Amino acid sequence: MEKGKLELGIKYKDHITGFVGTAIAITRYLSGCDRVLLQGRCGEDIKEYWFDIVRLDDVVLSEEQRKSGGPGKVSPSRDPVR
């Protein structure tokens, strides 16, 4: 993935771990290490993980999957700090 080509709300896959999620945040660091927060499912749980942009690939969705999309019913949440 090239820097600047990533869009929020689009599904991406980390080509190292295989995690698939929707881009919900992007951070740009002065050092040039841009990162993206992906939100997706791990089993029945919703998880969020940060990835370097260069590790991500677009997920190609079928036309039927695009039409059935929309906001999820579960609000994003953070694991409590321990």
Backbone bond lengths (Angstrom), bond angles and torsions (degrees), N, CA, C in turn:
res aa  C-N    CA-C-N  psi(-1)  N-CA   C-N-CA  omega(-1)  CA-C   N-CA-C  phi
1 M - - - 1.449 - - 1.518 108.41 -
2 E 1.300 116.85 129.86 1.460 120.92 178.20 1.522 109.76 -82.00
3 K 1.330 114.95 147.69 1.451 119.16 176.53 1.517 109.11 -60.83
4 G 1.319 116.65 141.16 1.450 121.33 178.03 1.520 114.25 84.63
5 K 1.337 118.95 -10.05 1.455 121.79 -179.56 1.523 111.96 -91.73
6 L 1.305 118.10 -11.06 1.445 121.76 -176.66 1.528 110.65 -78.58
7 E 1.342 116.83 141.19 1.457 121.61 179.38 1.528 109.91 -123.68
8 L 1.313 116.19 142.34 1.456 120.75 175.09 1.524 109.13 -69.45
9 G 1.332 115.98 146.68 1.451 121.37 178.38 1.517 114.76 87.03
10 I 1.330 117.64 -2.57 1.463 122.72 179.89 1.525 108.52 -101.69
11 K 1.347 117.11 145.10 1.468 121.01 177.95 1.522 110.32 -80.76
12 Y 1.337 115.03 138.41 1.464 122.68 177.54 1.520 109.22 -133.89
13 K 1.320 115.09 158.83 1.464 121.74 178.82 1.518 108.52 -125.07
14 D 1.330 115.42 131.30 1.465 120.76 173.67 1.521 107.06 -77.23
15 H 1.329 117.36 119.92 1.464 119.24 -175.00 1.525 113.57 -76.69
16 I 1.313 118.48 -2.60 1.468 120.35 176.16 1.538 110.38 -95.13
17 T 1.325 117.09 -51.03 1.466 120.19 -177.28 1.522 113.38 -92.75
18 G 1.336 117.35 -21.09 1.454 121.20 -176.99 1.517 113.58 85.11
19 F 1.340 117.66 1.83 1.468 121.19 180.00 1.525 109.58 -65.33
20 V 1.338 116.04 132.25 1.465 122.06 178.37 1.514 108.41 -115.72
21 G 1.334 116.60 132.80 1.455 120.20 178.50 1.511 111.48 -162.45
22 T 1.303 114.79 172.05 1.453 122.53 179.54 1.521 109.20 -92.54
23 A 1.332 116.41 134.14 1.463 121.15 178.58 1.525 108.93 -69.68
24 I 1.346 116.39 118.26 1.463 120.14 -178.69 1.525 112.60 -116.12
25 A 1.338 117.66 -9.79 1.467 120.78 177.58 1.523 109.54 -159.45
26 I 1.318 115.49 149.52 1.468 121.47 176.76 1.523 107.27 -131.53
27 T 1.321 116.75 134.99 1.467 120.46 173.34 1.515 108.52 -119.88
28 R 1.312 115.15 139.13 1.460 121.63 177.83 1.522 107.21 -117.86
29 Y 1.312 115.98 121.07 1.453 121.24 -179.46 1.519 110.30 -100.47
30 L 1.305 115.97 150.98 1.451 122.14 178.64 1.526 111.19 -58.14
31 S 1.331 116.36 -31.51 1.464 120.95 -179.29 1.526 112.62 -72.46
32 G 1.345 117.70 -11.21 1.455 120.89 178.75 1.517 114.11 94.95
33 C 1.321 117.97 3.06 1.457 121.89 179.94 1.521 108.89 -91.45
34 D 1.334 116.64 83.79 1.457 120.90 -179.26 1.520 109.94 -76.93
35 R 1.344 115.81 139.66 1.461 120.82 -177.27 1.522 109.95 -131.62
36 V 1.340 114.66 154.81 1.457 122.14 -177.17 1.520 109.21 -128.34
37 L 1.326 116.52 137.97 1.458 121.66 175.58 1.522 108.06 -95.13
38 L 1.342 116.08 117.35 1.453 121.54 177.02 1.510 109.30 -103.25
39 Q 1.332 115.45 136.40 1.460 121.20 176.34 1.524 107.47 -114.54
40 G 1.336 115.93 125.05 1.454 120.45 -179.06 1.514 110.72 -154.14
41 R 1.300 115.77 -174.13 1.463 121.48 -177.68 1.525 111.05 -101.73
42 C 1.322 114.64 138.92 1.462 123.19 169.86 1.523 104.64 -123.95
43 G 1.325 115.57 98.67 1.462 119.11 -172.45 1.512 108.22 68.79
44 E 1.318 116.76 -123.69 1.460 120.52 179.12 1.526 112.25 -97.96
45 D 1.321 117.60 -5.12 1.461 122.02 -178.40 1.523 111.02 -91.70
46 I 1.338 115.40 146.71 1.462 120.70 172.41 1.522 107.09 -93.77
47 K 1.318 116.25 126.40 1.469 121.93 -177.47 1.517 109.85 -123.31
48 E 1.325 115.80 155.27 1.456 122.75 175.69 1.527 108.58 -129.27
49 Y 1.339 115.69 132.43 1.463 120.97 179.37 1.520 109.56 -138.61
50 W 1.339 115.89 146.38 1.464 122.03 176.07 1.526 109.63 -91.51
51 F 1.334 116.56 139.28 1.465 122.81 178.76 1.525 109.68 -136.03
52 D 1.339 116.09 148.82 1.460 120.52 170.27 1.521 107.98 -67.12
53 I 1.321 117.41 140.87 1.464 121.52 -178.44 1.523 111.71 -57.40
54 V 1.325 117.90 -37.51 1.472 120.56 -176.15 1.526 112.66 -66.41
55 R 1.334 118.61 -13.66 1.476 121.57 179.52 1.521 112.91 -88.79
56 L 1.327 118.56 -4.46 1.457 120.97 -171.37 1.521 113.35 -101.51
57 D 1.335 114.60 145.29 1.460 123.35 174.15 1.521 107.63 -123.43
58 D 1.355 116.28 147.47 1.473 120.28 174.91 1.514 109.60 -63.97
59 V 1.314 116.39 146.30 1.456 121.75 172.44 1.523 106.19 -101.82
60 V 1.324 116.13 122.69 1.458 120.27 -179.35 1.523 108.61 -87.07
61 L 1.331 115.26 120.43 1.457 121.22 -179.73 1.519 109.96 -101.76
62 S 1.313 116.20 146.01 1.460 120.02 175.44 1.526 108.85 -72.30
63 E 1.321 117.03 162.95 1.461 121.37 178.91 1.527 110.92 -59.72
64 E 1.321 117.38 -37.13 1.463 121.58 179.78 1.527 111.26 -65.60
65 Q 1.340 116.88 -40.11 1.466 120.60 178.85 1.526 110.94 -66.22
66 R 1.325 117.45 -37.14 1.468 120.64 179.04 1.515 111.32 -65.07
67 K 1.331 117.24 -40.22 1.466 121.45 -178.60 1.520 111.55 -68.20
68 S 1.325 117.81 -32.46 1.458 120.56 -177.19 1.515 112.52 -87.95
69 G 1.324 117.05 3.52 1.461 121.08 -178.17 1.513 112.10 -72.06
70 G 1.296 115.88 -171.67 1.458 121.33 179.89 1.502 109.58 137.54
71 P 1.311 116.66 177.46 1.459 118.73 -178.18 1.515 111.79 -65.14
72 G 1.317 115.42 144.93 1.452 120.45 176.97 1.513 110.64 -74.90
73 K 1.307 116.93 164.07 1.460 120.93 -179.38 1.520 111.98 -88.76
74 V 1.324 117.17 -11.80 1.462 120.78 -179.09 1.522 108.63 -103.38
75 S 1.315 116.53 126.82 1.460 120.93 178.45 1.524 109.89 -71.42
76 P 1.351 117.03 147.40 1.462 118.70 176.19 1.513 110.91 -62.49
77 S 1.307 116.46 144.89 1.451 120.28 179.19 1.521 109.67 -141.69
78 R 1.279 115.34 162.27 1.462 122.28 178.33 1.525 108.47 -112.16
79 D 1.329 115.22 146.14 1.449 118.83 173.45 1.520 107.49 -68.51
80 P 1.325 118.73 141.52 1.472 120.27 -179.96 1.521 110.31 -63.15
81 V 1.302 115.09 144.23 1.468 121.05 178.10 1.514 108.34 -71.96
82 R 1.321 114.74 131.89 1.462 118.54 -177.81 1.485 111.13 -111.95
